[in-house]
Amino acid sequence: MNEIKPELSSSFVQDIKTIIGQARTNAVRSVEFHRVEMYWKMGERIFNEEQQGKERADYGANLLRDLAKQLEPVRAILRNTKKA
């Protein structure tokens, strides 16, 4: 019942390692792209909310401070997700 297992060629194993490596690289690039896109859209949305079509934002509107307070629960969830 001892089956003789053929030895895997080094080129086959190397090809599989290359496929895995390329997939990892592509995954990282995709995440980075979407992260940049997210920050761009957030910045654009904050700018539009703050300016409200005016040349300059109102002084002391505290938009970012208030937004940060509202987003704190989301930030805590993301922080805990990274640890898991």
HELIX and SHEET records of a PDB file:
HELIX    1   1 SER A   10  GLN A   51  1                                  42    
HELIX    2   2 LEU A   63  LYS A   83  1                                  21    
END                                                                             
